[in-house]
Amino acid sequence: MQASTVRVKRGRKQNQLADSAAGRRKRMTQAERVALSDRRMFNATTLLIHERGTHNTTLRDVGEKAGYSRALAGARFGSKNDLFKELMAVFDQRWNEECRAFIGQRTGLAAFQASFDALVHFVTENTDYVRAMFILRYEMIGSSDAMRTRLSELHEMQKLEVQRWIREAIEDGSAKSNVVPERIAMQHSSFYFGLMYQWLVNPKKTDVKRAAHDFRGIILSSISKQTTTAKVKH
């Protein structure tokens, strides 16, 4: 018997035992069982993308790696692209939660600065997960119109948020009045996605923390009325 088959069966058995123990404590509702299986399949998909990319990940592999039948992922999501779309929505939610945790009630340049800290923390604390998500984003651009549309929407939403922070900074007097928020937002977006691409290609030689620190300093020095900025506290 192949080692991969043994691992799949062992994982399935462990999941069954865990489900049985949980069931004895409290019988789950149908909705709870669906939510649990979805989480397991999302986790399995993330691992498979990280290991072999999107094109070599199949719904059958997802079901088996999650500890279920080969057919469950197909029955639940319909197609691999639909599964990927739902997984991307989960990633976006986690990223938004990370940003909110760091930015909080900050506005203007303080919010702009904190967004870089959120990026560094998210990447360094969730390395494999973030890597899988950006592999998904970049590999699906050429093969999925729906994914390309979704990514375009995300880019625009991110740029609008940066524009809002810069406008707030202009209004509160911390940024120069001649700064164009749209241009800063485009530079920020180009840096963010360009950095992630370099990090995917060569993670050992891409210092995300240093790059974020340097870019943030360059932008702040060019738009701020003060040459120094206070350190953002969390």
N, C-alpha and C positions, 0 to 999 in steps of 0.2 A: 504494500500500500504506500502511495506517495506521501512524503512528509507534509505537503500542503493539504492533502485530503485529511490526514490525521489531525492537523491543526484546526481545520474547519470543523470537523466532527467534535473535537475537544471543546472548541469555542461554543458550538451549538449546545453541547451537553451542559457546559457551565451556565449558559444563558437560561437553559431549561430549569436547572437547579435553582438559580437565583429567582426566576419567575415563580417557581413552585413555593419557595420559602416566602416570597413576598405575598403570594396568594394566600398562604396560611395565616399570615398576619392580618391582611386586609384584601379581600377580593376586589380586583380592579374592575372598573367599568370598561365598556367597549372603547369609549373615547380615550381612556387612560392607556389601554393596551395599544391602540393605534399610535398615540403620542410616543410611547416607549419604543415601539418598533421603528417609527420614523427617526427618532434620535439615534438609534443603533445603526440604521441604514445611512443616515447622514455622516455619522462618525466613520463608518466603513468606507463610504465614498471618498471622504477626505483622505483617509489612509491610502486608498488605492490610487487616487490622483497624485498624491505625493510620491508614491512608489513607481508609478508607470505612466502618468499623464492621463489626459482625458480620453484620447483616442483608443487607448488600450484598456480602458475600464469598461466593463460590461455590466448590464443590469443583473445578469446571472452571478457575476463575481460579487456584486454588492450584496445580494441576498445571502450568499454563502458566507461571506466574511462577517456579516452581521449576525450569523448564527441561525438563519432561517432557511426556507426552501429557496431553490433557484428562481422560482417563478414569482415570489412575493413582491420583489422590487418592481417588476414589470406590471403586475396587477395593481400595485399601489400608485405608481407614477406614470404609467403608460409608455413613456419613452425616456431615453437617457437625457435628452435635452430638457425635458420637463423636470426630471430629477435635478439636473444641474441648476435650473432656474430657481427651484425651491431652496437648494443649498446656498445659492448666492444670496437669496433673501435672508437666510439665517446669518450669513456672514455680515451682511450690511447691518442687520440689527445689532450684532455683537460689536461691530465697529462704532456704530452710533452710540451705544451704551458706553463704550470706552471713552469716546470724545466727551460725552456729557459728564462723565466722572471727573475728567481733568479740567474741563472748561467751567463747569458749574454755572454760576451766575455772571461770570466775567463777560465783558463786552470790549469792543475796540481792540487796541493792540494787545491787551492782556489776554483776550480770547485767542487772538492770532498766535501769540507766543505759546500758549498752552496747547494749541492743536499740534504743534511739533512734538511736545512732550508726550502727548497721547500716541502719536505715531511711533515714536521710539519705544515706548513701553509696550505697545501692542505687538510690535514685531519681535522684540527681545523676549517677551514672556509667552508668546504663542507662535514660535518660529515655524514649526512644521505645519500648523494650521494655516497661518498666513501665506506660507509658501504655496500650499495646495490651492488656496483661493485665488492667488494671482496667476498661477499656472492655468487654472480654469478660465479666468478672465481673458488672458492673452491667447490661449489656444482656441477658444471658441469664437473669437472675432471673425475669423474667415469662414466659419462653417455654420454659423447660426445667426440669422437676421434678428431673431428675437433677443438673443444675447447682446448683439451689437446695439440694438435699440435701447436695451436696458442700461448698458454701459454708458451710452451717450446721455441718457437721462441722469445717471449718477454723476457724471462729470459736470453737467450743467448745475445740478443741485449743489455740488461742492463749491463750484465757482461762485454761485450766488451767495453762499454763506460767507466766503472770504470777502466778497464785495461788501456785504453788510458790515463785517467787522471793520473794514477800511473806512467806509462811510462814517461809522460811529467814531472812529479815531479822528477823522477830519472834523466832525461836529464837536467833539470834546476838546479839540485843540492839540491833541498829541501827535497828529500827523499833519504834514504840510497841505495847504489848501489846493495846491496844483497837482496833487497825486490823482491818478486815474484808477479807480478801484478795479475796473474791468481788466486793465493791463496787469495789475498785481495778481489778480485771480488767475489769469492765464499763466503767468510765470509760476505761481504756486502749483497749479495743476500739472504743468510740464515737469516741474521738479519732482513732485510726488510720484507720478507714474513712471517717469524716467528713472528715478532712484530705485523703485521697486523692480523695474526690468533689469537694471544692472545687478541688483541683489540676487535675483533669480539666476542670472547667468554666472555670476562669480561671487557667491556669498562670503567667501573667506577674505576677499580683497575689497569688499564694499562695507565700509564702516557707516552704518545707517545713523548712528548717534552723532558722529562727527559731521557727516554731510548735512544732517538736519540743523545742527548747531551753526554751521558755517552759512548755510543758505538763509536761515532766520536772521543772522547777524547782518548779512549783506542787504536784505530787504529792509530791515529796521533802520539801518544806517542811511538808507536812501530816502525813506519816507518820513522818518520821525523828525520832529522839531528839536529833539534832544539827541545828542550823539551817544548817550549811554542809556541803557534800559534797566529797570529794576528786575531782579530775578523773580520769576513767578513762583509763588508758594502754593503748595497743595495741602 
